[in-house]
Amino acid sequence: MTKLIFDDLKEFSTYEGKILPPGEWITITQEMINDFAKATLDFQWIHVDVEKAIQHSPFKKPVAHGFMSISLLSKMLGDLLQVKSVKMGVNYGLNKVRFPNAVLVDSKLRLNGKITTIEKYHENGVKITWHCSVEIEGAKKPACVAEFISIMFE
């Protein structure tokens, strides 16, 4: 995958309405799931108790937290593109979030996305609405589908 590199927000804005190239695959390990559980204090057995998940879960494996897929969006987008002039980026919010498929431990995820809109935000920024679908390798349904909103400042 070739990273999209833009010199500034003006050049980046020409990408409005365009589909992004597919992202790189990220393997979701048990260590990542455990670390996410520690960060969010969500220790439900289906995520962190491997033996119990094997015995009692309908998936027969531990499952990543749904919000873990959402939290990877910033990283996945950062891996896909760079705007050289940007000094700071922040998450603004999410719309229409759904988790159509479980992410089993050792699954591979990647981002499929589109820049829906780019709007001016104050004097030196833009607000971007991204359509994001987090694909699970080999699965028919994605892990997560969301409208993600972020802001970039020059």
C-alpha positions as CSV (number, residue, x, y, z in Angstrom):
1,M,0.0,0.0,0.0
2,T,1.3,3.4,-0.9
3,K,0.6,6.1,1.7
4,L,-1.2,9.2,0.3
5,I,0.9,12.2,1.1
6,F,-0.4,15.8,0.7
7,D,1.6,19.0,1.2
8,D,-1.2,21.0,2.8
9,L,-4.9,21.0,3.6
10,K,-5.7,22.7,0.3
11,E,-4.2,19.8,-1.6
12,F,-5.9,17.3,0.8
13,S,-9.3,18.9,0.2
14,T,-9.1,17.9,-3.5
15,Y,-9.6,14.3,-2.2
16,E,-13.1,15.0,-0.9
17,G,-15.6,12.4,-2.1
18,K,-12.8,9.9,-3.1
19,I,-12.4,6.4,-1.9
20,L,-9.2,5.6,0.0
21,P,-6.9,2.7,-0.9
22,P,-7.4,-0.3,1.4
23,G,-5.3,-0.2,4.5
24,E,-2.7,-2.6,5.7
25,W,-3.8,-5.7,7.7
26,I,-3.5,-5.5,11.5
27,T,-3.6,-8.8,13.4
28,I,-5.6,-8.6,16.6
29,T,-3.7,-10.5,19.3
30,Q,-4.8,-11.7,22.7
31,E,-2.2,-9.3,24.2
32,M,-3.9,-6.4,22.4
33,I,-7.3,-7.5,23.7
34,N,-6.0,-7.8,27.2
35,D,-4.4,-4.4,27.0
36,F,-7.6,-2.8,25.8
37,A,-9.5,-4.5,28.6
38,K,-7.0,-2.9,31.1
39,A,-7.4,0.5,29.5
40,T,-11.2,0.4,29.5
41,L,-11.7,-1.7,32.7
42,D,-13.9,-4.1,30.6
43,F,-12.8,-7.6,31.7
44,Q,-15.8,-9.6,30.5
45,W,-14.7,-13.2,30.2
46,I,-15.5,-13.4,26.4
47,H,-12.6,-11.0,25.9
48,V,-9.9,-12.1,28.4
49,D,-10.6,-15.6,29.7
50,V,-9.2,-17.8,26.9
51,E,-10.2,-21.1,28.4
52,K,-13.7,-20.1,29.3
53,A,-14.2,-18.6,25.8
54,I,-13.0,-21.8,24.2
55,Q,-15.5,-23.8,26.3
56,H,-18.5,-21.6,26.5
57,S,-18.5,-18.9,23.8
58,P,-20.4,-19.6,20.6
59,F,-17.3,-18.3,18.8
60,K,-15.0,-20.9,20.6
61,K,-12.3,-18.2,20.9
62,P,-11.9,-14.8,22.7
63,V,-13.5,-11.9,21.0
64,A,-12.1,-8.3,20.8
65,H,-14.2,-5.5,22.3
66,G,-16.4,-3.7,19.7
67,F,-14.9,-0.4,20.8
68,M,-11.4,-1.7,20.0
69,S,-12.3,-1.6,16.3
70,I,-13.4,2.0,16.6
71,S,-10.3,3.0,18.5
72,L,-8.1,1.7,15.7
73,L,-9.6,4.1,13.2
74,S,-7.2,6.9,14.0
75,K,-4.2,4.6,13.5
76,M,-5.6,3.0,10.4
77,L,-6.3,6.5,8.8
78,G,-2.8,7.7,9.9
79,D,-1.3,4.7,8.2
80,L,-3.2,5.6,5.0
81,L,-2.4,9.3,4.6
82,Q,-0.4,12.2,5.8
83,V,-0.8,16.0,5.4
84,K,2.6,17.5,5.8
85,S,1.5,20.9,7.0
86,V,-0.8,19.5,9.7
87,K,0.4,20.4,13.2
88,M,-2.4,18.7,15.1
89,G,-5.3,16.3,14.5
90,V,-8.1,15.5,16.9
91,N,-11.1,13.1,17.0
92,Y,-14.4,15.0,16.8
93,G,-16.9,12.3,17.1
94,L,-18.7,9.3,15.5
95,N,-22.1,8.9,13.8
96,K,-24.0,5.8,12.8
97,V,-21.7,3.2,14.5
98,R,-22.5,-0.5,14.0
99,F,-20.7,-3.7,14.9
100,P,-22.0,-6.3,12.4
101,N,-19.4,-9.0,13.1
102,A,-17.4,-10.2,16.0
103,V,-13.6,-9.9,15.8
104,L,-12.1,-13.2,17.0
105,V,-8.6,-13.3,18.5
106,D,-5.9,-13.5,15.7
107,S,-8.3,-12.0,13.1
108,K,-6.8,-9.6,10.6
109,L,-8.5,-6.2,10.2
110,R,-8.0,-3.4,7.6
111,L,-9.7,-0.2,6.8
112,N,-11.8,0.5,3.7
113,G,-12.9,4.1,3.6
114,K,-13.9,7.2,1.9
115,I,-13.6,10.9,2.6
116,T,-17.2,11.9,2.6
117,T,-16.8,15.7,3.3
118,I,-14.1,18.2,4.1
119,E,-15.3,21.5,5.7
120,K,-13.4,24.6,6.7
121,Y,-13.0,24.7,10.5
122,H,-11.9,28.0,12.0
123,E,-9.1,29.8,10.3
124,N,-6.5,27.1,10.1
125,G,-8.4,23.8,10.1
126,V,-10.8,21.4,8.4
127,K,-13.4,19.0,9.7
128,I,-13.4,15.7,7.9
129,T,-16.2,13.2,7.8
130,W,-14.9,9.7,6.9
131,H,-17.0,6.7,5.9
132,C,-15.1,3.8,7.6
133,S,-15.6,0.1,7.2
134,V,-13.3,-2.2,9.2
135,E,-12.9,-5.4,7.1
136,I,-12.2,-8.8,8.7
137,E,-10.0,-10.9,6.4
138,G,-12.1,-13.7,4.9
139,A,-15.4,-12.5,6.5
140,K,-18.5,-11.4,4.6
141,K,-19.5,-8.8,7.1
142,P,-17.2,-6.1,8.5
143,A,-16.2,-5.7,12.2
144,C,-17.4,-2.2,12.3
145,V,-19.0,0.5,10.1
146,A,-18.9,4.1,11.2
147,E,-19.0,7.7,10.1
148,F,-16.0,9.1,11.8
149,I,-15.3,12.8,12.2
150,S,-11.9,14.4,12.8
151,I,-10.3,17.8,12.7
152,M,-6.9,18.7,11.3
153,F,-5.1,22.0,12.0
154,E,-2.2,23.6,10.1
